[in-house]
Amino acid sequence: MRGVPTERNNMASTPPRRIIHINTTTTNPTPFLHHQTHPSLLTSLLHFLRRPQSLPIVLFIFLFFAWFSYRIQRASHYSHTMLPERSTDSDLKANLVRFSSAMPSLVAKDRRGWLLDPVSLALSSGLPGGAVTCASLHVGEIRPGRLRGNHRHHDCNETFVIWGAATKFRLENNEVADNGYAEVTIGKDEVAVAASPSHKAHALVNIDPIRSTFFIGCQDSVISYNASSSDFNVWKDL
């Protein structure tokens, strides 16, 4: 009978045990949810793109990027064409200055196209020996593979405007070694102003396979085509 009270005394003196529950679940589920969000959006996007209704949106995005790329290229092109291309030694020797026919440039200032005064532009560009007035004027076409000029006038100075096709312009220049002339090619998208002083031969050759060359010739006196005032067929290789 004495064992029973002892057991009760031990139970009374022992403090109650605490039950601790350990939570093994993560306290921050955000990374898991964030990880699951991207595949869900990607899957939804891919599912949407497979639907026919997505075609207008895809075309719009494509056209937007194409337009944006075009604007960047045009801006780069404008920065290049705002100044005349008379920077090469060949143009200087040919007494010629060229401009872009694209807008904007010094001769094409709006969307209607280009417009210029050949005499004023030649003088302001520093071309020596051109016409200072237009006593006579010629407007002409040169078809592919054909030429005009290849002659030398002794009684007038001339200023030319040339455009429309790939064109070879040749000007007599005794300072050029070997052949005695300067020769340059004018691009189909360029407008060239050239000056040919008296006693200097010149020639215009259309080297474009399709387009016609157009030109204006301004002379400061009326041209006489008699044998004493002009020399014809100066160059035999044209």
Summary of the structure (lengths in Angstrom):
residues: 238
radius of gyration: 41.7
end to end distance: 143.2
largest distance: 161.1
contacts: 640
relative contact order: 0.15
helix: 31%
strand: 26%
